[in-house]
Amino acid sequence: MEVVVRILLIIASLVLIASILLQSGKSAGMSGEIAGGAESIWGKNKSRSYEGKLEKATAVSAIIFVVASLTLVAIQ
């Protein structure tokens, strides 16, 4: 059981690192918003965009990371 949780923790941490590094900064999208990119930020298609998928991947991997960490502490 401990080995499975450790593997899950390693995978979640790698996905979390990758999804954070792939996200663009808050100031990087300002020129796109002025040119009409605000529809993808505030519109209904945000979850379908690349940024929306990265945000979901970050949130899911962070939750898995915390749960796996707490589980690993409880097992030991």
N, C-alpha and C positions, 0 to 999 in steps of 0.2 A: 504494500500500500504506500509505503514511504517513497519508494522508487517512482511510482506513478505520479505522485504529487510533485516530486522534484522535477520530473520531466515536464509536467504541465507548467510548473513555475518557470523553468528555463524557456520554454516556448512562448509563454505569455510575456516574459521580459524582453525577448528578442522582437516580438511583434510590437510591443509598446515602444521600444527604442526606435524601430524602423518607422512606425507611424508618426512619431513625434518629429523625427528628423525630416520626413518627407513633407510635412505641412509647411506652408508658406507663412511668413510673419504677418502680423496685422497691418503693417504699413506697406507691404508688398502689393496689396490689391487696390490701393487707392486710385491708381491710374485706370484700372479696369472698371471701377465703380463710376468714374466720371464718364467713361465712354459707353456706359450702358450695361455694365456687368453687374449692376445691383439686382437685376432680376434673378440671377443665380444665387445671390447671397440672401435676399429676402423673399424670393419667390418660392413656389411649390417644388421646383426642381432641385432644391438644395441637397436633398438626400440622395438624389441620383447623380450629382456631380462628383468629381474626384475628391474635392475638399470634404464634401459631406460623408463620403465613404471612409475617408481617413479619420474624420472626427468620430464616427461610429466605431471604427476599429480601435482607436485610442481608448474610448470609453469602455468597450467590452474587454480589451486586454488589461486595462487597469483594474477592472472589477475582478477578473480571473486571477490577476496577480495578487491582489489583496486577500481574496478568499483562499488561494493556494498557500500563501504565506501563513495565514492564521491556522489553516489546517495542518501545515507542517509543524508549527509550534505546538499545537494540541497533541499531535501524534508523539512527539519526542518527549 
